[in-house]
């Protein structure tokens, strides 16, 4: 491990962080890539000027300093970048805007501050345009992918499961997958086999998507006493 020689004497440039970062956000972040990316975005955004302060995925993917720091996560840097960005967006730290240009999509990330929210709102209303002209800009609230859901609700992802999870993500609707993981977490059955069987049952027997279905006691009893009872400790 390379040692740190210490901060130099005299005045040094600083990057301010809001107190809420330490009191609310930092205690909640449980992923190293997400933490590194969040702090790196604070640093990058502090160096920018003007009303449109944002970073792009392309900019981050070419940032050797960031990528080098992501190597310690145990994942390929680009994979860690994608996962960390998705976690930060899902948590609400970053606001994700996709600009559609003639040359393709540009993924842009604003910090979720009062100014960032106001800027995104102005973009949505058509009062501001991102550079390069773009024919359309939309705010995209992306769902967490299945790998993020697995690690948030079950634990560290085993490489042998990756292909099976990808197949499930292609097979089942995103809201089904999210709810199946939620049911597993609520019943304290943190196993993929349990989540998979819920999805298989919904696919075979159909799923009630009524407004009152989420989190009801009837749903919970169905999974405890029904086909999945063997997985649950009463």
N, C-alpha and C positions, 0 to 999 in steps of 0.2 A: 504494500500500500504506500502510495506517495504521500509524504508528509506535507503539512501546510506550514509555511514559514512565518505566517502572521501578517496582520494588516500593517501597511507602511505608516511611518510617522507623518504628521501633518494632516492637512485637509485631504479627504478622500471623497470621491463621488458616492452618493448613496441612492438607493431605490426605496422609496417609502412604501410601507404596507399598512393597510388599515388595521386598527386594533381588533376588529371583528374577525380578521383572518386568524389571529391567534386564539381568540375566545370561542369561535364557532366552527370555522372551516378546518383549521389544522387538526383539532381533535377528531373530526369526522373522516378525514382522508386516511384510508388504510392501504393505499397502493402507492408504491414508490414512484412509478412512472407518472402517475397523475400528479403527485406532489412536485416532482421535478419540472414537469411541463407547466403547472400552474405558476410556480415561482419564476420560471423562465419567461412566461408571458407577461408577468408583472414587470420584469426587467426590460423586456423589449418594448412594451407599450410606453413605459416611462421615458424612453429615448425618442419616441415619435412626437411629432408636432401637428398642430391643426385639429380640426373637429373630428375628422375621420381617422381615429386611432384604432387600428386593428392589425392582427397578424394573419397571414394566410398559411394554409397547410403546406403549400409549396415552399414558402419561406422557412417554415420549421423543418421540413424534410431536407432542406439544404444546409441547415445550421449544424456545422460540424461540432461545435461546442456542446450543443444540446444532445446530439446523437452519441457523442462520446460518453456523456454522462448517463445516457440510457442503457449503455452496455452492462452496467452493474445490476440491472434488473433481472438478468438471466434470460432475456428475450432478445431476438434480433432487434436492433434499434428502430427500424421502420415499423415493425410490428408493435413494439412498445409505444411508439409515438401514436399510432392509430388507436390503440386500446386506451392510452392515457387521455387523449383528446376526447374520446367517447365518454369516458368516465367524468371528465370535467364538465362536459356539456350536460350529461344526465344529472349530475349533482346540481347544476345551475351556476357554476362558477363562471363559465364561458357561454356566450351567446353565439350560436352558429348561424351564419348567413351564407347562402349559396347565391353567387352572382352568375347568371347565365349569359355568356358572351358568345359571339359568333365562333370564337376559337375553342369554346368548351366551358366547363364549369370552373369556378374559382371558389374554394371553400375559405371563408373568412371568419375570424373569431374575435369578438369583442368581449372585454371584461364586463361582468354583470354588475356595473356600478350605475348610479343614477344617470350619469352622462352616457354610459354605454346603452342603457335601456332607451333613453331618449333618442339617441342616434339611430338605433335599430328601428324604433317606431317611426322616425322620419323617413327612413329608407322604405319601410312598408307602405307609407302613405304617398310615396313618390316624390317627396320633397328633397331628397338627397339621392345621388347616384354614386355608386362605387366607380372607381376609375376604369378605363377601357371601354366606356360606352355601354354596354350590355343591354340587350333587348328586354330583359326581365330580371327582377331580383325578388327572391322570396326568402322568408325566414323558415327554416326547417327545424322543427323540434324532433330530433332523431331519437328513435327507440334504442335502448341498449341492445347490443347484439347478444347472441346466446352465450358467448364465452364470458362476457361481463356478468350476465345473470347467474351463470354457474358459479363464478368465483364469489359473487356477492352473497349467494344463498346457500352454497354447498361447501366450497373451499377451493384450494389450489387445484387447477385443472391438470389432469393427467393426460400426457400426450396421446395415449392410446384411445382416448375418448374424442379427440378432436374431429375425426372424420364422421363419427356418429352424430355429434352435435351439429356439424354442418348439414348433414342429411336432414336432421330434424328441423333445422332453420328453413330449409328449402321446402319441407313437406307441410309444416303447420303454420297457421297465421301467427303473426308476431304477438297479438294480444292473448292468444291461447297460451303461448310459451311463457309470457310474463305471468299470467294467472296461475299456471301450473307450478311455477317456481314459488309463487306467493303461497299457494296452498301447502306446498312441501315445507316452507319455512314456518308457517303458522302451526303446522302439526309437528314441527321439530323432527321431520324425517328428511334429513339432508343427504339424500342419495339420488343420483340421476335415474336409477331404475324406477324409482317411485314417480318421478316427474314424467318419464317416458310412458309409463303405464296409464297415467292420467290422460296424456295426449292421445294415446292409442284408443282409449275408451271413448273419448270425445269424438274421435274420427269415425269410430264404428257405430256408436249409439246416438250420435248427435250431441249438441251442446246447447243448453238453455242460455241465451244471451239477453234475458230480460233484465230490466233495470235493477231489480232487487236481488240479483244473484250473488254479487260480490260480498264475501265475508259473512254470509248468513250462517246461523247455527245449524240450519238444515243441511247446508253444503258440508259443513265440518263433520256432522254425524254420518253423512253418506259415505265419506272417505274413511272414517274411523271404523264403521261397522260393515262396510261393503267389501269390495274386492281387495282394497288396500289395507284391510285391518291387520294383516300379518306383519306389516311394516311399522306399525305404530305401537308405542308403549303406552298403555292406559295408566 
